[in-house]
Every structure is written in structure tokens, then in C-alpha cells.
Amino acid sequence: MLVRKFVEFFFFGSIFLGVCVVSLCIETNLLLHLPLNNLGFYLFVFGAVLVQYNLHYLIKASAPLNSMRFEWSKKNKNTHLILMSAGVLLILTGMLGFRLHHFIVLFILGIITLLYSLPVLPFANKKRIKDFGILKIITLVMLWSLITVWFPADGMKYTSNSFFLIFIGRFIFLFALCLVFDIRDMDIDTTENIRTIPVIIGVKKTYVVIYLLLGVFIFLTVVQYFRMPVIGPLNAMILSAGATFVMIAYTKKNKSDIAYLACIDGMMLLQALLVIIDSI
């Protein structure tokens, strides 16, 4: 029972996701052969994840049928508040070393993040970015691509072509992962008239899109290899893409929230760990 409570807290409190996002930031620096950021930077990123996702699930009003995460959130609203408070503290601590343009960019990203979850847009039936299916996934993927690629590399010297290849590759990889979650949420999105890609084109075609995106991701990795012939990152990206294929097949049969979080979000952590291990 204690282990189960910890697992639910770790995954449903978005702590695991925070670890995944921080790991991608580290991966970016290693791929670009840049020094790692200071501890405050990673505390900020981790705190931002805690705030965004705990706020999202604190106010979430509906979820797919038999969602363990939704039931956990309804029973643990105080836990969400505590984790949000901890996230705010981490954000404030991490911001001490930021420059002015960081504050400007992060303020804009913060506003977009709030608009994603909070029903404040001036429309009759659709008041959150999340209510606009295509815009939802593009916004979410762009936010995390900026946070995990641009943010850790900002202010350092790197090859622009390598940066853009990594940014585009990260965007495509995250887009594929987010599509898997959109497939899981298809029924509730249909009920709420949120026209995500699976709602529009169906599940089978969406899986085809996901596999094509992973194929493009591998192609970009190969292009990067010919530009910078280092075998470690190539192996890491191909292995993580292959593992993603396997985990997608697994989640077709096991649709529990923890399975999705561990197996799909976990592909971010796996990819980063493969790059980190290669750099040691």
C-alpha cells in the first residue's frame, strides 16, 4: 500500500515528468557539446513543471473513463497545492541567476501556460487553449521544445545548424509522444468537442502519423550524424525511437495512467539517459 501511494504521488504529482523535462535540458547541452547549466536553472525547470501540471490537474473537471489520475487528483487537492507551492519556491530560487530577456520570454511562456489550462479566453464555448485540439498539441510541444532546447543553450556558443536540427528533432519526438496521449483521451475529447488529430482522422491514421514522425526523427538524427559523425548520439536517438515503438504497442493493450506516464513520458528520460551514459 505504501509503495502504491508513493508511485501514485511520484507520477500523478508530476514529479516524474519534472525529472524527464530536466533530463532533456541536460541532453541538449551534451548534444551541443556545451557545459551544463547551474543548479538554479534545473530547479527552475523542475519547479515550472510542478506548477503547470499540478495546477492543470487541480482544476481539471473531466477525464477519460476510469482514470486513476483523475480520481487521485480529486482526493489529493491539498497535495497538488503543496506541490505547486514547492514549485513556486523552486522557480523563485532558480530565477536569481536569470538575465532580463529570460524574464521577458518566461513571462510570455508563463502566460501561454496559464491560458492552456485556465478558462479565461473570451470565447463562448472554448475558453482554454486546451479546448482547441490542434492548437493544444502545437502549443504544448512548442513550449517544451523551447524550454528543453532553447532555454538551456541560450547565451552559449553553438553551431546554429546543429541547434535547429536538435530543436526540430525534439519538436517532432515530443509531438509523437503527445499524439499517443491524444489517442488515449479521444473519447473525452469527442464528448467535449475538442477536435484533436485522433478525433479528426481516427485512431489508425493517427498511429500512422506517429510512426511517420518517428521515422522523420530518425532521419534528422542520421543527417546530424553526417554533419557531426559521433556514433553515441546516433545510437541513443535510434534506440529511443525504437523503444518508443515498443512502448506504443504496449500502451495499446495497457491503458492505465501509470503505464502511459511511465512508458510514453518515460521515453524522454530514456533518450536523455542514453545520451548521458554515452557522454560519461
HUBEL-V763871 format. One record per residue. N is the residue number from 0. RES is the residue in one letter. PHI is phi in degrees with one decimal (* if undefined). Layout:
# HUBEL-V763871
n:N res:RES phi:PHI
n:N res:RES phi:PHI
This chain:
# HUBEL-V763871
n:0 res:M phi:*
n:1 res:L phi:-65.1
n:2 res:V phi:-63.2
n:3 res:R phi:-62.2
n:4 res:K phi:-63.0
n:5 res:F phi:-65.6
n:6 res:V phi:-60.7
n:7 res:E phi:-63.5
n:8 res:F phi:-61.5
n:9 res:F phi:-63.8
n:10 res:F phi:-88.0
n:11 res:F phi:-75.7
n:12 res:G phi:-85.3
n:13 res:S phi:67.0
n:14 res:I phi:-68.8
n:15 res:F phi:-61.8
n:16 res:L phi:-61.9
n:17 res:G phi:-59.1
n:18 res:V phi:-62.4
n:19 res:C phi:-61.5
n:20 res:V phi:-67.2
n:21 res:V phi:-61.0
n:22 res:S phi:-64.1
n:23 res:L phi:-67.3
n:24 res:C phi:-61.9
n:25 res:I phi:-62.9
n:26 res:E phi:-57.3
n:27 res:T phi:-58.1
n:28 res:N phi:-62.5
n:29 res:L phi:-67.9
n:30 res:L phi:-65.3
n:31 res:L phi:-91.1
n:32 res:H phi:57.0
n:33 res:L phi:-110.5
n:34 res:P phi:-65.7
n:35 res:L phi:-70.0
n:36 res:N phi:-74.3
n:37 res:N phi:-76.2
n:38 res:L phi:-59.6
n:39 res:G phi:-57.8
n:40 res:F phi:-60.7
n:41 res:Y phi:-70.7
n:42 res:L phi:-63.1
n:43 res:F phi:-62.6
n:44 res:V phi:-61.5
n:45 res:F phi:-61.6
n:46 res:G phi:-63.7
n:47 res:A phi:-63.2
n:48 res:V phi:-63.6
n:49 res:L phi:-58.8
n:50 res:V phi:-67.3
n:51 res:Q phi:-61.4
n:52 res:Y phi:-80.5
n:53 res:N phi:-71.1
n:54 res:L phi:-63.9
n:55 res:H phi:-58.2
n:56 res:Y phi:-81.9
n:57 res:L phi:-65.5
n:58 res:I phi:-102.5
n:59 res:K phi:-62.7
n:60 res:A phi:-106.0
n:61 res:S phi:-149.6
n:62 res:A phi:-160.2
n:63 res:P phi:-57.8
n:64 res:L phi:-57.3
n:65 res:N phi:62.4
n:66 res:S phi:-74.9
n:67 res:M phi:-63.3
n:68 res:R phi:-66.6
n:69 res:F phi:-64.8
n:70 res:E phi:-64.5
n:71 res:W phi:-63.7
n:72 res:S phi:-64.5
n:73 res:K phi:-63.8
n:74 res:K phi:-89.5
n:75 res:N phi:-128.8
n:76 res:K phi:-62.0
n:77 res:N phi:-64.8
n:78 res:T phi:-63.9
n:79 res:H phi:-58.7
n:80 res:L phi:-64.4
n:81 res:I phi:-64.8
n:82 res:L phi:-66.7
n:83 res:M phi:-63.1
n:84 res:S phi:-62.6
n:85 res:A phi:-63.4
n:86 res:G phi:-63.9
n:87 res:V phi:-61.6
n:88 res:L phi:-62.3
n:89 res:L phi:-64.9
n:90 res:I phi:-62.1
n:91 res:L phi:-63.2
n:92 res:T phi:-65.3
n:93 res:G phi:-70.4
n:94 res:M phi:-73.5
n:95 res:L phi:-60.1
n:96 res:G phi:-99.9
n:97 res:F phi:-82.7
n:98 res:R phi:-97.3
n:99 res:L phi:-57.3
n:100 res:H phi:-66.3
n:101 res:H phi:-62.4
n:102 res:F phi:-62.1
n:103 res:I phi:-65.2
n:104 res:V phi:-63.6
n:105 res:L phi:-68.1
n:106 res:F phi:-63.3
n:107 res:I phi:-63.9
n:108 res:L phi:-63.4
n:109 res:G phi:-64.4
n:110 res:I phi:-62.3
n:111 res:I phi:-62.0
n:112 res:T phi:-60.5
n:113 res:L phi:-65.6
n:114 res:L phi:-65.3
n:115 res:Y phi:-64.5
n:116 res:S phi:-106.4
n:117 res:L phi:-88.5
n:118 res:P phi:-79.8
n:119 res:V phi:-121.2
n:120 res:L phi:-69.5
n:121 res:P phi:-83.4
n:122 res:F phi:-123.0
n:123 res:A phi:-64.2
n:124 res:N phi:-110.4
n:125 res:K phi:-119.5
n:126 res:K phi:-113.3
n:127 res:R phi:-127.4
n:128 res:I phi:-57.8
n:129 res:K phi:-59.0
n:130 res:D phi:-78.6
n:131 res:F phi:-104.5
n:132 res:G phi:-49.5
n:133 res:I phi:-68.3
n:134 res:L phi:-62.5
n:135 res:K phi:-57.8
n:136 res:I phi:-72.0
n:137 res:I phi:-63.7
n:138 res:T phi:-62.2
n:139 res:L phi:-63.0
n:140 res:V phi:-67.7
n:141 res:M phi:-64.4
n:142 res:L phi:-57.1
n:143 res:W phi:-75.1
n:144 res:S phi:-67.8
n:145 res:L phi:-64.0
n:146 res:I phi:-65.6
n:147 res:T phi:-96.1
n:148 res:V phi:-119.5
n:149 res:W phi:-66.6
n:150 res:F phi:-60.1
n:151 res:P phi:-69.2
n:152 res:A phi:-94.6
n:153 res:D phi:-60.9
n:154 res:G phi:85.4
n:155 res:M phi:-107.7
n:156 res:K phi:-91.0
n:157 res:Y phi:-149.6
n:158 res:T phi:-78.1
n:159 res:S phi:-61.5
n:160 res:N phi:-63.1
n:161 res:S phi:-63.8
n:162 res:F phi:-58.8
n:163 res:F phi:-67.5
n:164 res:L phi:-64.3
n:165 res:I phi:-67.0
n:166 res:F phi:-62.6
n:167 res:I phi:-64.6
n:168 res:G phi:-61.6
n:169 res:R phi:-64.2
n:170 res:F phi:-58.8
n:171 res:I phi:-66.4
n:172 res:F phi:-62.9
n:173 res:L phi:-66.7
n:174 res:F phi:-60.7
n:175 res:A phi:-61.7
n:176 res:L phi:-63.6
n:177 res:C phi:-65.5
n:178 res:L phi:-63.1
n:179 res:V phi:-61.9
n:180 res:F phi:-67.4
n:181 res:D phi:-64.7
n:182 res:I phi:-64.2
n:183 res:R phi:-59.7
n:184 res:D phi:-90.7
n:185 res:M phi:-58.6
n:186 res:D phi:-63.2
n:187 res:I phi:-68.4
n:188 res:D phi:-66.3
n:189 res:T phi:-64.2
n:190 res:T phi:-61.0
n:191 res:E phi:-92.2
n:192 res:N phi:58.9
n:193 res:I phi:-98.4
n:194 res:R phi:-88.0
n:195 res:T phi:-76.8
n:196 res:I phi:-60.3
n:197 res:P phi:-62.5
n:198 res:V phi:-64.8
n:199 res:I phi:-77.0
n:200 res:I phi:-109.4
n:201 res:G phi:93.8
n:202 res:V phi:-67.9
n:203 res:K phi:-60.1
n:204 res:K phi:-69.0
n:205 res:T phi:-66.9
n:206 res:Y phi:-62.3
n:207 res:V phi:-61.0
n:208 res:V phi:-61.2
n:209 res:I phi:-60.6
n:210 res:Y phi:-66.7
n:211 res:L phi:-64.6
n:212 res:L phi:-62.4
n:213 res:L phi:-65.3
n:214 res:G phi:-65.2
n:215 res:V phi:-63.8
n:216 res:F phi:-59.2
n:217 res:I phi:-64.0
n:218 res:F phi:-59.6
n:219 res:L phi:-63.4
n:220 res:T phi:-64.4
n:221 res:V phi:-66.5
n:222 res:V phi:-59.0
n:223 res:Q phi:-62.1
n:224 res:Y phi:-64.5
n:225 res:F phi:-69.3
n:226 res:R phi:-76.9
n:227 res:M phi:-131.5
n:228 res:P phi:-71.9
n:229 res:V phi:-116.1
n:230 res:I phi:-74.1
n:231 res:G phi:-58.3
n:232 res:P phi:-59.4
n:233 res:L phi:-61.0
n:234 res:N phi:-61.5
n:235 res:A phi:-62.0
n:236 res:M phi:-69.0
n:237 res:I phi:-66.2
n:238 res:L phi:-64.8
n:239 res:S phi:-68.2
n:240 res:A phi:-65.9
n:241 res:G phi:-63.2
n:242 res:A phi:-63.7
n:243 res:T phi:-65.2
n:244 res:F phi:-55.6
n:245 res:V phi:-64.7
n:246 res:M phi:-68.3
n:247 res:I phi:-63.6
n:248 res:A phi:-61.9
n:249 res:Y phi:-65.6
n:250 res:T phi:-73.3
n:251 res:K phi:-65.8
n:252 res:K phi:-98.7
n:253 res:N phi:-113.8
n:254 res:K phi:-102.4
n:255 res:S phi:-68.9
n:256 res:D phi:-60.5
n:257 res:I phi:-66.1
n:258 res:A phi:-61.2
n:259 res:Y phi:-64.6
n:260 res:L phi:-66.5
n:261 res:A phi:-72.7
n:262 res:C phi:-89.2
n:263 res:I phi:-94.1
n:264 res:D phi:-58.3
n:265 res:G phi:-61.2
n:266 res:M phi:-67.0
n:267 res:M phi:-64.3
n:268 res:L phi:-65.8
n:269 res:L phi:-59.1
n:270 res:Q phi:-58.8
n:271 res:A phi:-64.4
n:272 res:L phi:-62.4
n:273 res:L phi:-63.5
n:274 res:V phi:-68.2
n:275 res:I phi:-64.0
n:276 res:I phi:-60.7
n:277 res:D phi:-63.5
n:278 res:S phi:-81.4
n:279 res:I phi:-73.9
